[in-house]
């Protein structure tokens, strides 16, 4: 199959005219974020917020025109809003060379929860800040739940810093099954990540609506199959991506990861508050990097302080799920793509994660029993 080029795509799109301005979508600067990888195309169409619904036919026309091009395997376009007036002077097109796919359409602001057939429970693993080992905890938690006999999937929702592919030792690009992506799989865990669509060292420079759409697509346009639980490795912080997840995804609950020091705990409280405000039950708090055990003497060194996450859990009235020491073996196996729960399930290090997974499994079971109670509807403002 011949390879389509960016120039050919731009040329095709330049033949499509916006009926509102009578200018083609390229010269008017409507097309932004054009990305191309191995025949998979994505781009956004930026319009004034009040014109969004009216521009859907134009979006479909652009998407269909590119889809018909020789060498194009798939194409997805998303409408995004900007504050400039339609037809105002803008760059003709974005020369950003990020590789990957742009999701099909943005999540509507007041849309209801996404319907994801086959997934019994969805659990978010979150942190208020980066650098606390959240992804390592999420991966080993997923593996721990699998060791307990559950069918588990893992969604890497950290759009800007996807690390799950490396942690699970996964490479390559997902296959397409019909109109859905087939999740990658290793160690019995089904996984989807934007990291499969882009090079590892590529900087993701996406605006909020594109991020929201990416998350929506990775949930609904993936053939997850039957799962007892889907673990979602959330991006750090409490921004648009996190709010999209808590507003649109029917989360059974959340696990908050923090290290013991005060600066991390302050941000962890913000993450806890976000879930509390949006009526997502917090299953509990995990204290990562709790202490370092000297290989020679076995002496514990509380490098980042002692017991901070435990005290925070007690103060907030939520479960303390456990503490994970600083194990060199956890770092080594994570870097190698052979996570400790998979590579050494009988080790003390793995048992720590499996014990946390057991508590989370109990919370998932309890949450199922509580689902008959209707949670209040909420609206999160921009």
N, C-alpha and C positions, 0 to 999 in steps of 0.2 A: 504494500500500500504506500502510495506517495505521501510525503510529509507536507502538511500544510504549514505555511509560514505566517508570522505576525503581519507582514506586509499584505499578504493576500486577504487576511481577515479584515484588516483596516480598509482595504479597497472594497470589499464586499459591503461592509457597514456604511461606507461613504455613499453607497447607492440608496440608502434608506433615508427618507425625508420625514422630519417631524412636522406633522400637519399644523401644529400650533405656530411654528415659526417659519415654515417653508424652507428650512435649511436642513442639510443632511446632518446626521447625528455625530459625525466625526468633526466637521468644521465648526459645529456649534459647541463642541466640547462636552457633549452629554456622556460619551463613552469614557469611563475611567477604570483603572485597575485591570487592564487586559492581561490575562495570564494564559500561557500555553505550555502544555507538557504532554509529549507523546500523543498528540492528537486530541487531547482533552482541553477544552477552551472554557474560560470563564471571564466575565467582565461585569461591571456595574453601569447602570444608566442613572446619572444623577439629575434629579429634577427638583423643582420647588416643592416644598412639603404639601401645599394645598393642591398640587396637580397629580399627586401620587396615583390615586385610583384611575384617573383619566388616562394615565400613561401606560397602563397595563397592555393595551393592544400594541403599542409601539414596542414594548419589551418583548412580547411574543413574536412580533415580526422580526426583530433583530435576532432573537434566539433561533428562529426557524431558518432564517437566511444563512446563518453560519452553519447550522446543522446540516444543510444540504451540500455544503462544500466538500469536495473530494479530499479525503485524508482526515476529516474530522470524525472522531469517534463519539464524542459527547460534547454538549455545550450547555452551560447554565448561565443565566443572566439574572441580576437582581436589581430592583429599583431602590435607589437610596436617595435621601433628601439632602439638599443643601440650601443655604440661605440666599444664594444669588438668584437674580431674576432669570427666567428662561431666555436663552439666546445671548446672555451676557458674554463678554470676552473671556475665554478660558483656553487653556492649552488644548490643542487638537486631540491629543490622546496621551495617555500615561505611558512612559517608557520604563516603568517599574518592571524589573525582570524577575520578580517572584514567580516561582513555578508552583502550580497547584490548581485546584479547581475552586471557582467561586460558587457558592451555593445558589440554589434556584430562585429563592425569593425571601424577602425579609419577614421576620415574625411580626404579625400585626400587633400594634401597641396593646390593644385590649383583647387580644385573642385568648381563648380558653386553653386549658391544658392540652398538650399534645396526646394523641392516641397512639400508643406503641404496643401493638398486639404481641402477645407471647411473653412479655416480660412481667413477672409477678411483682417484683419490687425494685425500686431504683434508690440507691443510696449515694449521696454526695460525700466526697472526702475533700475538705476545704481547709484553708489556712488564711489568716489575716494578712500574711506577708510571705514573700518568697524566701527560699533558703532554709526552710525548716524540715526538709525531707518529706514533704507531703506526698510526692509521687512514689517514693520508695515505700512509704507506708501503704499507699493505695494499692500498689502492685502486690505487695506481700499479704495485704488484707484479702484481696481477691483470691490469691492462691490459698490462703488459709481457709476461706469459705469453701473453696473447691475441695480441699482436703477433708472438710466436714461433710462432703457428699452433695453439695449444691452445684447446680449448673450455673456458671458465672460468666458474665461478660464484663469488659472494662472499656469505658469510653474516656479517651484522653481529651478533655475539654479545654486544656490549656493551649489555646490557639497560638499564642505568641511564643511559647516555649515548650513545645511538645517533647517530652522525654520518655514516654511509655514505650515507643518502639525500641529504643536502645535498652531500656530496662528489661523488656521481655525478649530481647534478642531477635526482633522481627525486622525484616528488610523486604523491599519490593513494593509492588503496587497491588491493591485489592482487585480481585476479579469482579466482573459485573455479572449479575444473575438477573436476567430480565431487565427491569428498570431500577434495580437496587444494587448496591455494592455488597459484596460478600466480605464479612469481617475476616481479618487475618487471625491466625490461631497459633498459640504455643502453650505448652504445659497445661493443655486443657482449657485455656482461657480464650474466649473470643474477644477480639480487640479491634477498635477503630480509632484512628488518630489522623489529624491533619498532617502529621509527620510522615505518613505514607505518601502524601501527595506532593511534598516539597523536599528539596535537598536539606540535609541536616544543618548546614551552615547558612541557609537562606533566612534573611530577616523578613518577618511577616509584618507588612505595613498596611494593615486593614483598618477601615473605619468601623465604628460601632455597629451600624446595620449589617455590614458584611460579616462581622464576627457573629452576630445573632443568627444570621442565616446559615452560617457554617455549622453552628451548633445544632440548629434545627434539622439540617440535612443529615448530619452524622447520626442523629437519633432516628429520624423517620425514614430515611432513604437507604437504610442498611438492613440486610436480611439477617437479623439477630437470631431468629428461630425461637425456640422455647428456652427461656432462662428463668431460674429461680430468683436471681438478683443481678442487676447491672450496677457495677461500681462506677461512679463518675469522678474522675480526677479533675477537680475544679481548678480554674486559674486562681492564683493568689489574689487577695484583695476583695473589694466589694463594689466593683464597677458594673458596666453594662452587661458583660458576659455572665457574671454571677447572677445578676437580677433576671436575665433572660431564663436562666436555668431554674431559679426558684419560682418564677412566675408561671412558666409554661410547662415545666416538667413535673409530672405527678410524683414528687419525691416522697418516699416512705420515711426518710429521715436523713440526718447528716452526722458525719464524724468530723470534729475539728481537731486539727493537728497543730501543736505548738512546741517550742522548746521552752526550757524553764525560765529564761531570763525575762526581765520585766518588759523590755522593748518588744519582744515577741508576744508576750501575753497581752499587752495593750491592743495589738492588732488582732489577736485571736478573739478578744472580747468583742471587737467590731464585727467579726465574722459570725460569732454567736448571736449578736444582736440582730444581724440581718436575717438569720433564720427565724429567730423569735418573732420579729416584726412581720414576717411573711408566713407565719404559721406552719413552718417546717420543724418537726420535732428534732431536737439535737440528741442523738443517741448517747453521746458522751465525748470526752476529750482524751486524746492520746498525747502523752508527753514523749516527744522524740529527743534523742541525744541527751537522755536524762543524766547519764554519768559515763565516765570512761573507766574501764577495768584494766589495770596494768597487767600485761601478759605474764610478767615475771612473778610479781607478788600477789596479784589478785586484788590489790587495793583499789577501792573506788575513789575516783576523783570527780567531784561535781563541778565541772568546768564552767557550766552556764548557770550555776545556782542550783539549789536543791528544792524539789517538790513544788515549784511554782504552779505548774498546770494542775496538780492535785488540789492545791488550795483554791485555785480558781474554780475548779469543778464543784468543790464543796460550797463555795460562796454563791455560785450560780444555781446550785441545787440540781446539777445534772451528774450523770454517771462518770466516774473516772475509769476509763477503759484499760489503762495500763501504761507502763513506762517502758520505753525502748532505749537500752543503753547504746553508747557509741561503740559499735562493734566494727573492727577492721574488716572482718569477713563479710559483713553486710555491704560495706562500701565496695569491696573487691568484686563480690558476686553481682552487685547492681551494675557496676561498670562493664562487666563481662557479659551482661545479658543473661545471667543464670541466677536469678533471685534466690535468696537463701532458703525460702520455704520450698522452692522447687528442687534446688540442688542439694540441700542438706536438711531434709524435713525433720530429722530426729535430733538435730543440734539444739543446744540451749537457745541460740539466737532465733531459730525458726519457731521454737515452742512459745517464745514471747509473742510473736505475731499470731500464732494459731490460737493462743489464749484470748487475744484481743478479738480475733475473728469469731470465737465462740460467744463472746458477750454481744457482739454486733448481731450475730444470728439470733440470739434471744430477743434482742430489740426488734428485729425484723418480724419475728413471729408475733410479738406483742402488738406491733403496729398493724399487722393484718387484722387482728381482732378488733382494733379500734377504728377501722375504716368505715364502719357503719355510721359513725358520727360525721356529719357533713362539716367540713372546715369552712369558715367564713370566706366569702369572696373578697379579693383584694385587688387594688389597682395600684401599680407602682408608677409614679410619675417620673418623667425623664429628668 
